[in-house]
Amino acid sequence: MSEIKYPDGAIPCLDKGFIRLVDSMGSDGAIVQAARVSYGRGTTKVTRDKGLIRYLLRHRHSTPFEMVELKFHAKMPIFVARQWVRHRTANINEYSLRYSEARDDFYIPKKEDIHFQSKFNKQGRDADEVPDALKEKVIQYFTEMSENSFDIYQNLNEAGIARELARAILPVNLYTEWYWKNDLHNTFHFLKLRMDTHAQYEIRVFAEGMAKFVKQIAPIAYEAFEDYVLNGMYLSSIEKSVLTKKIPHHITKEIYDDIVYRIVASMNATKPRTENELYVLYQETGGCDSKEDFEIKWNAGNIETGNVFELREFKAKFKDIFI
Ligand SMILES: Cc1cc2nc3c(=O)[nH]c(=O)nc-3n(C[C@H](O)[C@H](O)[C@H](O)COP(=O)(O)OP(=O)(O)OC[C@H]3O[C@@H](n4cnc5c(N)ncnc54)[C@H](O)[C@@H]3O)c2cc1C
């Protein structure tokens, strides 16, 4: 097997793969700039950029996120590339095995990543421990099959057989590499699907690497993505109706109070403002208390929650369950 060489700035993935950010266009600022075209000059205050990005993401107003472009260079096994390539909105340019000879880079799973087939999920792995002897056998089969196929491939090449045909003898644990360019909105979609625990481990590690770069490029948007999409949860109408019927009122009241507290607290943390700015926001969202009264309430954690926009949305969304 050839020596592993990682390009500058690459995050190693699996045994020989990597992902790195090659280039990017725009950042959080580009999202806000684009949104202002549709929302007008009223939102131009810098301190509101974070709130605006979070609002856009929460409401699936996605086109401003398409103003940010990210170009990655990744090296992954062919079976991972087959899943990755299903994301149709990306622009891809892949290493050609018609043009160049394959390198003997094959994915051999680590012992800790070898699991039994899941009994419950046809597309997953079981948590039960595989006996060490069987793990070693798996690694041995992967290694033998990779080396044998590569020997045959080289023989065919030396005999002058066309590379585009000879490559068909190589297995899907062979590494390929490509440049992958996408906008931030569709990159988030990729990350949502491929960072999920239902995604195969071997693609998840690349998605997790990609996420680190996205976070560097557009930290506010990434934080909003984590809050509202990646770690968020959708309820079906069946789930909602069960919650409504089965959870007693005093419990939903407790949950509601906790969520209200958290949203208010997160609003304060994610939109750091001076006391003066907070009061202006309070007035803009319909608050009528004097500045002094407002400050007393805010400091006591007793702010009228109906004046916090995100809370109003929350109340409307869950009115059947919590009210
Ligand atoms: C856990 C998991 C298991 C999977 N299992 C299988 C499987 O067993 N078999 C299988 O074949 N695939 C499988 N897939 C792949 C899956 O079906 C999708 O093809 C893949 O996740 C890409 O999703 P997408 O189409 O939303 O993304 P993208 O292609 O990136 O598209 C992004 C969005 O753009 C829109 N879009 C793009 N192209 C079109 C179009 N032509 N028409 C309309 N809208 C479009 C859609 O809104 C789409 O959601 C699996 C994926 C995951 C995450």
The ligand as a Gaussian input file, in Angstrom:
#p B3LYP/6-31G(d) Opt

LIG

0 1
 C      -29.660000       7.451000       5.331000
 C      -29.838000       7.462000       3.841000
 C      -30.200000       6.301000       3.203000
 C      -30.372000       6.281000       1.799000
 N      -30.709000       5.125000       1.168000
 C      -30.853000       5.097000      -0.174000
 C      -31.196000       3.900000      -0.890000
 O      -31.395000       2.862000      -0.301000
 N      -31.297000       3.939000      -2.240000
 C      -31.109000       5.100000      -2.947000
 O      -31.227000       5.083000      -4.176000
 N      -30.783000       6.241000      -2.308000
 C      -30.648000       6.285000      -0.970000
 N      -30.305000       7.454000      -0.330000
 C      -30.094000       8.647000      -1.137000
 C      -31.324000       9.597000      -1.044000
 O      -32.486000       8.974000      -1.591000
 C      -31.025000      10.884000      -1.815000
 O      -30.795000      10.585000      -3.166000
 C      -29.811000      11.615000      -1.277000
 O      -29.856000      11.690000       0.117000
 C      -29.757000      13.014000      -1.855000
 O      -30.816000      13.742000      -1.301000
 P      -31.526000      14.919000      -2.107000
 O      -32.093000      14.394000      -3.375000
 O      -32.489000      15.585000      -1.162000
 O      -30.280000      15.881000      -2.308000
 P      -29.785000      16.733000      -3.558000
 O      -29.663000      15.928000      -4.782000
 O      -28.561000      17.434000      -3.070000
 O      -30.891000      17.759000      -3.795000
 C      -31.150000      18.798000      -2.857000
 C      -32.590000      19.182000      -3.014000
 O      -32.744000      19.776000      -4.318000
 C      -33.979000      19.374000      -4.856000
 N      -33.712000      18.637000      -6.102000
 C      -32.511000      18.302000      -6.595000
 N      -32.640000      17.680000      -7.779000
 C      -33.970000      17.616000      -8.006000
 C      -34.757000      17.086000      -9.075000
 N      -34.208000      16.520000     -10.131000
 N      -36.076000      17.188000      -8.976000
 C      -36.676000      17.769000      -7.927000
 N      -35.997000      18.300000      -6.895000
 C      -34.656000      18.232000      -6.940000
 C      -34.695000      18.543000      -3.815000
 O      -35.498000      19.379000      -3.034000
 C      -33.567000      18.015000      -2.986000
 O      -33.942000      17.689000      -1.665000
 C      -30.153000       7.478000       1.054000
 C      -29.791000       8.643000       1.728000
 C      -29.621000       8.660000       3.108000
 C      -29.217000       9.937000       3.786000

